[in-house]
Amino acid sequence: MVSEKEQFPGHSGSVLAARFDRPAAGEPQAVAIFAHCFTCSKDILAARRISERLVERGVAVLRFDFTGLGHSQGEFANTHFTSNVDDLVAAAAFLEQRGQAPALLIGHSLGGAAVIAAATRLPSVRAVATIGAPSDPAHVLHNFGSCLNTIERQGEAQLTLAGRPFTIRRSFLEDVKAQQQRQSIMSLGRALLILHAPRDEVVGIDNATEIFTAARHPRSFVSLDDADHLLTRAEDAEYAAEVIASWSSRYLGLVAPTPPPDAPEGITRVLEADPEGFRQDIVSGVHYLRADEPESFGGTNLGLTPYQLLAAALGACTSMTVRSYARRKKMPLVDVAVDVSHGRVHAEDCQDCSNHESKQIDRFERVLHLTGGLSAEQRDALLAIADRCPVHRTLEANAQVVTRLGD
């Protein structure tokens, strides 16, 4: 994935800061815009996760900070819900000027309400996804508590939201109260995905019900179970990202990504997906895998470790070899499973080790689980044939690794 810094003029002319995440090779199959939650930013965990998953599917994502938030210019006190919608329309115009009109809008919390309102003004949009969105933008006012009276009387007040001070003016209150959001939902005319957590304490689950009831088909609802409103747990953000990526592919007409043009058939390419961590995207032909390290080692635990991938290769090859032999010999093998563990043992524990100079060697242990009406002789034969697995032979042979710099 390539993440590029971008900027464009917002509704008032202020420069808005953005990130454009796109596939590392080739043109994206579609483009999406992500709208963050109230007083949040484009860099929240949910936004990054969702963007990464969509890029894996060939969808580029523009995520930006609304006016006066994050790294964007402008004064937040002068903004309101309508200005957020206008910022979204400006973001779409920026993309359209580049020949990349958005086909998907994704909004988190109040950003979810904003993308529904903006979609009716953007003909290129084919699908909309919301996360923890209120059915009425005025729902955000419950965050203001006793300050509401102060804003009404004095015209503005300073509030602390998410640990930061913000100035809210009377114009904001008037704007959200004037929205006709139900009408926007009813006239959306696009595929709609609603993700909401039943235990969301910021925007109650009844909001999802109201949106779903007002929307026309095609509409879908997915529960985020015990996730919190901001999807602060990595696994919750990852789940939402996977659901949106899978759901949207149907409406965006996505096809399996083609391999990078400079990675010919027979080449397995490993691409760094997270320069700040260890996550890797593995591409071989039309197939994709993900590698990572556990959180205890500085990773995000979103993929198998390199040694787990090596163990997986041995296990998969073993299972295929056993199945092939059983099929050829017409054995009643119903199912085969292979457990592979990896560790290191002292060299003296290796009876046939030809290199006793090293103090330790790698040891892979396989446990075959065979089901079916197999005789003892057949089970022994399958156990023996496991050692003829090509990956097994490669690991036991003296393999040579040659490394050189690419062009």
N, C-alpha and C positions, 0 to 999 in steps of 0.2 A: 504494500500500500504506500502511496505517496501522499503526503499531507502538505498542501501549499497554503501559505498565507495570502489572503485576498482582502480587498476592501472595495466598498462601493457606497454611493450616496444613499442615505436613508430617506424617510418621508419628508424630513425638514431640510435636507441637504447636508446634514452632518455625516461624516465619514463613519461607516460601520465596519468593524473588524470581523473577519471571517476566516474559516478554514475550509479548504476545498479538498476533500479526501477522494482519491480516485485510484483505480487499479494501476499497478506499476507498469503494465504493458498493455498496449492497445487502447482503443476508444471505449468508453463506458457504454453499456447497453441502454442505460437510462440514468436520469439524474433526479436526486431527491433534495429536499430542503428540510432541515431539522430546526424546530422552534423550541427554545428552552423554556423552563418554568419561570414563574413570577420572581423577579429579583435574582435569578440564577445567571448562568453564563453558558456559552457554547462548549465549555470544557468540562462540564459535569460528567460523571462516570457513565450515566445512561447514554448520553449523546455520543461519547467516544465508542462505547461498546456497539451500539446500533450502527454507527457509521462503519466500523470495522467489518461487521458481518455483511452489511450491504455491499461494501466494496468487494468482499470475497465472492459475491454473486454477480459482480460486474456492474454494480450501481455506484455512481459517484454521488457524494453527499456534500452539500454546502451547509455548514452550521455557522451561525453568526450571532453576535451579541446585539440585542435590541438597543436602540438609542439610549445613551446614558448608562449602559451597563457593561461590565467586563472591560474590554479594550476599545469599545466604541465611543465616539465623541457624542456631544450633546448633553443636555441636562435632563436627568431622569424626572425631575419634578414637573417638567412640561409635557411628559408623555402620559398616555392612557391606553386603553384597550384598542381604540380605533387606530392610534398611531402604530401600535404593534402590528395590526393587520396591514397597515400601509407599508410598514417596513418589510413585511413578507412579500407584498406585491413588488416592492422595489428590488428585493432579492431575486424574485423570479424574472424581472425585467433585465437585471444584470446578467443572469444566466442566458436568457433568450438572445441578448446581444452577442453572446459568444456561440450561438447556435446550439445551446444546451438547455432548452426550455424544460422546466421540471415536470416530471410525470407522477411524482409521489411527494406528499407532504406528511411530515411526522411532527406531532406537537406534544409536549410534556406539560401537564397541569394547565395553567392559563394559556400556555402555548398551544395546547390541544384545542381549546376553544377558538384561538386565533386562526389556526390552520383551517378549521371548518368554515369560518367566516371568509377567509382569503380564497379558499378553493372555488367559491362561486364566481370569483373574478378572474380565474386563471383557466382558460380553455384547455391548456396542455395537460393539466392534472387529471390523472385517471384513478388515483387511489389516495385515501387519507387514513392515517393511523393516529390514534390518540392514546396517551398514557395518563391515567389519573386525572382526566379532564373534567372540569365542572360543566354542568349542563347549562348554567347561566353565568356569564362573566362576573355578575354582581356577587357571586359566592365568595370572591376574594376579599370582600369587605369584612368578613368575620375575623380576618387576621388583624384588623385595626382596633378591635376592642373599644375601650372607652375613648380612644382618640377620635372616633367618628364624630362625636359631638363637638370636639375642639375644631375639627376640620370644617364642620358645617358653620360654626360660629365665626371663626377667625379666618377661614379661607384656606388654611393649610396647617400642618402639624408635622413634627419630625417623629418618626417611628423607628424602632429597632426591629428589623426583620432578618432572620437568619444570622443574628449577631452583628449586623451592620446597620448604620443609620440611613434612613431614606426620608425625603420630604415628599409628602402626599398632599396634593391640593384638591380643592373642591371640584375642579373640573374633571378630575379622575373619577370621583364618586358619581358625578352627573353622567359621565360617559358610559360607565359600566351599567348603570341603571337604565340607560336608554337603549341598550342593545336588544335586538329581536333575534336572539340566538336560536330559539325553537324554529323560527322560520328559515334560518340559515341551514339548520340540520335537515329540515323537511325538503328543502330545495337543493340539497347538496348534489345529487345526481352522480355521485361517484361511489365506488366501493369503499366501505368504511369498516375499519377494524378498531374495536374498543378494548383496550387493556386496562384493567382496574383491579386493585387489591381490596378484597372484602373488609380488611382491617385498616384501610387507609383512614387515618385520623385527621387528615388535613382536608381532603375532599371525599366525602362519604360515598359508599358504593351506590346509594340511591341515585347519584348523578349519572352513573353509567346506565342504570335502568332507564332513566328519563331520555338519555341520548339514544339508546337502542330503540326505545318505543317510538320516538319521533322520526327516526331514520327510515329510509326506504331500502329495500334490498338492491344489491347485495350488501349485507351487513353481518358482522361477526363480533362475538364477544369472547374474550379469553381472560380467565381469572389469574391474577398474579399471586393468589393464595396469601401467604403471610408476609409479603413484601411491604416495606414502608413506602411513603409517598414519593420519596426521592430516589428509590431503588439504590440505597447506599450500599447494600451488600452486593458484591461482585456477581454472585450466582443469580441474583434476581435481575440485575441489569443484563446479564448474559442471556438469561431465558427470554426476556422481552425482546432482545436483539434477534435471537434465533427465530422467534415466532414472527416478527415483522418481516424478516428477510424471506422466510418460507412463504408467508401469506402473500406478500407483494409480488413475488415472482409470477404468480398466476395472472395478475392483472397488468403487469408490465411486459409480459411476453418474453421473459428471460429464457435464454437457452444456456446449456452448459458452456462455461468459458473455454475458449480455445487456448492451447498452450502458448507461452511466449514465443514469438517468431524466431528468437535467437536461441531457443532451447529445443533442438530437434528431437525426434522420436528416439527413445532409448536413453535420454538424459533426464535425470531427476534433479530438479533445481530447488534449492532452499533459499527462500527470501526472508530477510529480516523484517518482521512485522511490527516490532516494538523496540525502537532503539534504546529506550530507557529501561527495558527489561530483557527477557530472553525469548519471547515468543517468536516462532518461526512459521512461515507458510511453506509447505512442501508441495511442489507441483511436478507431476509426471504425466504427460499427455493431458487427458481431460480430468485426471484425478487430483484431488486436493486433500492434504492432511495438515494437521497442526501439531507442532512440537512446543514444549514449554518446560519450565522447571517449577518445582513446588514453591509456595510462598516463602517457606523457610530458607530457600536459597536465592531469594530475590525475584522469583518469577511470579506468575499470576495463576499457575496451576490450571490452565485452560487447554492443556494438551499433554500427550505422553512425553516423558523425558526421552532423550536419545537412547538410553539403555533399555527403556521399556519398548521403544520402537524396534530395537534389535531383538529383544525377546519375542516381540509380536511376530517378527519375520520368521524366527525359528519355529514358533508355535503354529503359525499359519502353514508354513511349508510342511511341517510334520503332519498336520491334520490332512492336508491335500494328498500327501504321499500314502498315508494309511488308507484313506478313502479310495484312492486309485487302485491300490493293491487288492483291497477287499472287493471292490467292484469286479476287477479282472478275475479274481478267484471265486466269484459268486458266493462270498461269505455273507451270512445274515447280520451284517453290521448295521445297526439302526442309527447310532449316533456316536460321534467322537468329539471329545473335548480335550484340550491340552493345556495344562498349567505349567508355566515356565517361570522359574525364579533365577535371579542372577546374583552372584556374589564373588568374592575373591577368597582363595584358599592358598595356604603356603605351598611352595613348589614341591616340598617333600611329600605332600599329599597326592601329587600327580605321579602315578606309577610309570606312565608311558611318556612323560614330558621330556622332549629332547633338549630343551633349553633350561638347564638347572641354574643358570646364572642369575635369573630374576628370582626375587624372593617370593613373589606371589604370582598366581595365574588367575585368569577369569574362569569362573565355573558356572555353567548353565545346567539347571536341573529340570528335567521334564517329567511330568506325571500324566500318563495317558488314562483317560476315563472312557472305556468302551462299553456300549450297551448293545444288547441284542443276544440272540441265542447262539453265542459263540462257544465252541469247545475249548478246552484248555490248550490244545495244540494250535488252534486258530488264534487265540489270544497271544500265545508265545510268538507266532509268526508275525503278527501285526506289531508286536513290541520290537522284534528284530528289524522289521522293514523300516521302522522309524529312523534307524541310524543311517538309512540310505537317502534321507532327505537332503536335497542339494544344498540348502542353507547350512545344515549340520556339517556336511563335508567341507563347505567353504570356511566355516568357523574353525574346524579342526586342522585345516591345511595352513600352510605358510603363505597367507595372502600378502600381496604387495600393494601398497598405496602410493601413488605418484601424484604429487601436487605441483601445480605451476600457476603462474599469474595469467589471468585472461587478458584479452585485448582491452 
